[in-house]
Amino acid sequence: MAGEIYLTREGHDKLVKELEFLKTTKRRQLSKAIGEARAHGDISENAEYDAAKDAQGLNEKKIAELEAKLSCAQILSDDIANDEVLIGATVKLLDLDTQEEMEYTLVSELEADYNQGKISVSSPVGKGLIGHKENEAVEITIPAGTLKYKIIKISR
């Protein structure tokens, strides 16, 4: 895997927990399913066996991917200055068109979850906010048009 991946402590812990689940619980479940399918007789024409083996292969692939990502992961420090928008920052914004306030935390692509207010630094909005300071007005071009925000507050 090329390059470093920046993760919050929470994001790193979530990936470690997922990896542990896949390596222990999920592996046991899939091994049991393969054993049960094998018990049904001839495995050369056993669809249950083939499905269980495919699921096992996908699980092992996911394990390898997570291990590779975690090996490149750098955990973001909590003591980064709040004077500009950087990865790991929580940014409170005012939409200058609708006067609606919103808050986003800028995270890596691995942690992005719009429903939790976590947007990727590589998204159009994330890219548009990086490097700006409090009280700055920012125009961000997205496929649907242009967003106009004022940065109200930056925190960690």
HELIX and SHEET records of a PDB file:
HELIX    1   1 ARG A    9  PHE A   21  1                                  13    
HELIX    2   2 LEU A   22  LYS A   26  3                                   5    
HELIX    3   3 ARG A   27  ARG A   38  1                                  12    
HELIX    4   4 ILE A   43  GLU A   45  5                                   3    
HELIX    5   5 ALA A   47  SER A   71  1                                  25    
HELIX    6   6 TYR A  114  GLN A  116  5                                   3    
HELIX    7   7 PRO A  124  LEU A  129  1                                   6    
SHEET    1   A 2 ILE A   5  LEU A   7  0                                        
SHEET    2   A 2 ALA A  73  ILE A  75  1                                        
SHEET    1   B 5 LYS A 118  SER A 120  0                                        
SHEET    2   B 5 GLU A 101  VAL A 107  1                                        
SHEET    3   B 5 THR A  90  ASP A  95 -1                                        
SHEET    4   B 5 GLY A 145  SER A 155 -1                                        
SHEET    5   B 5 ALA A 137  ILE A 142 -1                                        
END                                                                             
